């Protein structure tokens, strides 16, 4: 099939491009061409345009028709509305949403596709929900062939997935562990979370290409491995060759110190999240994940360790964490008097 990725060089999308190529699809991509990440898509299969610019997208694509379009770069309803116009004749439109769209706080620890979509804490998630609603309406009213996919926290070589870390400079948490600094973990660290390797996500996504049973449906694609945050940080420490000095801090304290954590914590990672992949396996019965977190994070830390230029440090985040750690260490000392 002829497949167009809108994006194609991100943590998740790059793995999906590789898997689609491995499965023999004719893979194309459209993006601005500004990513520092290398692309496996040949230049003659790459369109350069801003996906938010409808005219530029139409001009770039010309008369090309695609069997499948995978949208990794839409975050707002206006972007999805544009896609519905531009790609009205596509065979299948796959929208990458987010598992953070599921209700917060959750009413049940096991999440399925029937779990309500509501997130009062994170605008990002609410925008994704609005995008999904547009696609559901378009499918019901005009038959627009939408498939909605919700990844949870997904990582690869270039990202270290922790709850309190630096997304832009992920090596910061490893450096901090190796220097013996306090490692902040929200709550008591026993809430359960699901982290998925990007190659495993890709093995769930690509088989949905062109499947009639996937049209008009929604799926999450996640690992079946569930770990506590304490275990996750300990495994990062194992990969880094150290035992992290964990300090548990209440989520409300972290939000008070940095209001931007409201979405990250109360809107997502403060709650246990375990996913039921039964619906996906109904269409992709062979789907199972291969990369356990201990193995995946070891590869990631090895990748960062291989080149010094990858080991950028977020000084501002470090200062913030040091300040919060000092407050709570002192609080614990006073409580023990």
C-alpha positions in Angstrom: 0.0 0.0 0.0 1.0 3.6 -0.6 1.3 5.1 2.9 1.9 8.8 3.8 3.2 9.7 7.3 2.6 13.2 8.4 5.6 13.5 10.5 7.8 10.5 10.3 10.9 11.5 12.3 9.6 11.5 15.8 10.1 8.9 18.5 7.0 6.9 17.6 6.6 7.8 14.0 10.2 6.9 13.0 9.7 3.4 14.4 6.4 3.1 12.5 8.1 4.2 9.2 10.7 1.5 9.7 8.1 -1.2 10.4 6.0 -0.1 7.4 9.0 -0.3 5.2 9.9 -3.7 6.6 6.4 -4.9 5.8 6.8 -3.9 2.2 4.6 -0.7 2.1 5.4 2.1 -0.3 6.3 4.7 2.4 6.2 8.5 1.9 6.4 11.3 4.4 5.5 15.0 4.7 7.0 17.4 7.2 9.0 20.6 7.3 12.3 18.8 7.0 13.7 20.5 10.1 14.1 17.6 12.4 17.6 16.8 13.7 16.6 13.1 13.5 17.7 11.1 10.5 14.9 9.8 8.3 14.7 6.4 6.6 12.5 7.8 3.9 14.3 8.6 0.6 14.3 12.3 -0.5 12.2 11.4 -3.5 9.5 10.1 -1.2 9.6 13.1 1.1 7.3 16.2 0.7 8.4 19.4 2.4 5.6 21.5 3.8 4.1 22.8 7.0 1.2 20.4 7.8 -0.7 23.3 9.2 -0.7 25.2 5.9 -3.4 23.7 3.8 -2.3 25.4 0.6 1.3 24.3 1.0 0.2 20.7 1.7 -2.0 20.6 -1.4 0.8 22.0 -3.5 3.3 19.6 -2.1 1.2 16.5 -2.7 -0.1 17.4 -6.1 -2.0 14.6 -7.7 -0.7 11.9 -5.3 -3.3 9.5 -3.8 -2.6 7.4 -0.7 -4.2 4.3 0.6 -3.3 5.2 4.2 -2.4 8.5 5.8 -1.0 8.4 9.4 -1.3 11.8 11.1 1.3 12.3 13.9 1.3 16.1 13.9 -2.3 17.1 14.6 -3.0 18.5 18.0 -5.9 20.9 17.4 -9.4 20.4 15.9 -8.6 22.9 13.2 -5.8 20.7 12.0 -8.1 17.7 11.8 -10.8 19.7 10.0 -8.1 20.6 7.4 -7.2 17.0 7.0 -10.8 15.9 6.5 -10.9 18.4 3.6 -7.5 17.7 2.1 -7.6 13.9 2.4 -11.3 13.3 1.6 -10.4 10.6 -0.9 -8.0 8.6 1.3 -8.5 4.9 1.8 -7.8 5.2 5.6 -6.9 8.1 7.8 -5.1 7.1 11.0 -5.1 9.8 13.7 -2.6 9.5 16.5 -4.3 10.7 19.7 -3.2 10.1 23.3 -4.1 7.7 26.1 -4.1 10.7 28.3 -7.5 11.4 26.9 -9.0 8.7 29.0 -10.8 9.9 32.1 -8.8 11.4 34.9 -9.0 10.4 37.7 -9.8 6.9 36.4 -12.9 5.1 37.7 -11.2 1.7 37.2 -7.5 0.7 37.1 -7.9 -1.3 33.9 -8.3 0.9 30.8 -10.1 -0.2 27.7 -11.4 1.6 24.7 -14.8 1.9 26.4 -13.2 4.0 29.2 -14.7 7.5 29.0 -12.7 10.3 27.4 -12.5 13.2 29.9 -9.5 15.1 31.2 -10.1 18.3 33.2 -6.4 18.8 34.0 -4.7 18.9 30.6 -5.6 21.1 27.7 -3.4 18.9 25.4 -5.7 15.9 26.2 -8.9 17.9 25.8 -7.7 19.1 22.4 -7.0 15.5 21.4 -10.5 14.5 22.6 -12.0 17.3 20.4 -10.1 16.0 17.4 -11.4 12.5 18.0 -15.0 13.8 18.2 -14.6 15.5 14.9 -13.4 12.3 13.3 -16.2 10.3 14.8 -18.7 12.8 13.4 -17.1 12.8 10.0 -17.2 9.0 9.9 -20.8 8.8 10.9 -22.0 11.6 8.6 -19.9 11.1 5.5 -18.0 7.9 5.9 -14.6 9.5 6.3 -12.4 6.5 6.9 -10.9 7.4 10.3 -9.1 5.1 12.7 -8.1 6.6 16.1 -5.0 5.3 17.9 -4.0 6.2 21.5 -0.4 5.6 22.5 0.6 5.8 26.1 4.1 6.8 27.3 6.3 5.5 24.4 10.0 5.8 24.1 13.0 4.7 22.0 16.7 5.3 21.8 16.4 9.1 22.1 14.1 9.3 25.1 14.2 8.3 28.8 10.6 8.0 29.9 10.2 9.0 33.5 7.5 11.1 35.2 9.7 13.9 36.6 12.4 14.4 34.0 13.4 16.6 31.1 11.7 15.7 27.8 14.0 18.0 25.8 17.2 16.9 27.6 16.4 13.4 28.8 20.0 12.5 29.8 19.6 14.9 32.7 18.0 12.2 34.9 20.9 9.8 34.2 23.4 12.4 35.0 21.6 13.3 38.2 21.5 9.7 39.3 25.2 9.3 38.6 26.0 12.4 40.6 24.1 11.0 43.6 21.4 13.8 43.5 17.9 13.3 44.9 15.6 11.7 42.3 12.1 13.0 42.7 9.3 10.4 42.3 5.7 11.5 42.8 3.6 10.1 45.6 5.0 7.0 47.2 6.1 5.6 43.8 3.7 2.6 44.0 1.2 3.7 41.3 1.5 1.4 38.3 2.3 2.7 34.8 2.7 1.3 31.3 5.6 2.2 29.2 5.9 1.0 25.6 8.9 0.7 23.3 8.4 2.4 20.0 9.2 -0.7 18.0 6.4 -2.6 19.9 3.9 0.2 19.1 4.8 0.0 15.5 4.1 -3.7 15.4 0.6 -3.0 16.6 0.0 0.0 14.3 1.2 -1.2 10.9 -1.0 -4.3 10.7 -4.0 -2.0 10.9 -3.1 -0.4 7.6 -6.0 -1.1 5.1 -8.0 -3.2 7.5 -11.7 -2.6 7.0 -12.4 -3.6 10.6 -10.3 -0.7 11.8 -12.3 1.9 10.0 -14.4 3.9 12.3 -12.8 2.3 15.4 -10.4 3.4 18.1 -7.6 1.4 19.7 -4.8 2.0 22.2 -1.5 0.3 21.5 0.6 -0.3 24.6 2.9 -2.8 26.3 1.4 -5.5 28.5 4.1 -4.9 31.1 3.0 -2.8 34.0 5.6 -1.4 36.5 5.5 0.9 39.5 7.2 4.2 39.2 9.7 3.0 41.8 10.5 0.0 39.6 10.8 2.2 36.5 13.3 4.6 38.2 15.2 1.6 39.6 15.6 0.1 36.2 16.8 3.4 34.8 19.4 3.4 37.6 20.4 -0.2 36.7 20.9 0.9 33.1 23.0 3.8 34.4 25.0 1.6 36.7 23.9 3.3 39.9 21.3 3.0 42.6 19.1 6.1 42.4 18.6 8.1 45.6 14.8 8.3 45.4 12.8 11.0 47.3 9.1 10.7 47.3 7.2 14.0 47.0 3.4 14.5 46.9 2.1 15.3 43.5 0.3 18.4 44.8 3.6 19.7 46.0 5.2 19.2 42.6 2.4 21.0 40.9 2.7 23.9 43.4 6.3 24.2 42.6 5.7 24.0 38.9 2.2 24.6 37.6 3.1 23.1 34.2 3.2 19.7 36.0 -0.6 19.8 36.4 -1.2 18.1 33.1 1.7 15.7 33.4 0.7 14.5 36.9 -3.0 15.0 37.6 -3.8 14.9 33.9 -1.8 11.7 33.3 0.9 10.0 35.3 -0.2 10.4 38.9 -2.7 7.6 38.5 -2.2 3.9 37.8 -2.7 3.1 34.1 -2.9 -0.5 32.9 -4.3 -1.1 29.4 -6.4 -4.0 28.0 -5.2 -4.6 24.4 -8.0 -7.1 23.7 -9.7 -5.0 21.1 -6.4 -4.6 19.1 -5.7 -8.3 19.3 -9.2 -8.9 17.8 -7.8 -7.5 14.5 -4.1 -8.2 15.1 -4.1 -11.6 16.9 -0.4 -12.0 16.8 0.3 -8.7 18.5 2.5 -8.9 21.5 5.3 -6.8 22.8 8.9 -7.9 22.7 10.9 -5.2 24.5 10.7 -5.3 28.3 11.6 -2.0 29.9 14.8 -3.3 31.5 16.1 -4.2 28.0 14.8 -1.1 26.2 16.1 1.4 28.8 19.5 -0.3 28.8 19.7 0.2 25.0 18.7 3.9 25.4 21.2 4.7 28.1 23.9 2.9 26.0 22.9 5.1 23.1 23.3 8.3 25.2 26.6 7.1 26.6 28.0 6.5 23.1 28.3 10.2 22.3 28.9 13.2 24.5 26.9 15.5 22.3 23.7 13.5 23.2 24.3 14.1 27.0 22.8 17.6 27.2 21.7 18.7 30.7 18.7 20.7 31.7 20.2 23.1 34.2 16.8 24.9 34.9 15.1 21.6 35.7 18.0 20.6 38.0 17.7 23.8 39.9 14.0 23.3 40.3 14.4 19.7 41.5 17.1 20.7 43.9 14.9 23.3 45.5 11.9 20.9 45.9 14.2 18.2 47.2 15.7 20.5 49.8 12.2 21.5 51.0 11.0 18.0 51.5 14.2 16.6 53.0 13.9 19.4 55.6 10.3 18.6 56.1 11.1 14.9 56.8 13.8 16.0 59.2 11.4 18.2 61.1 8.7 15.5 61.1 11.1 13.1 62.7 11.9 15.4 65.7 
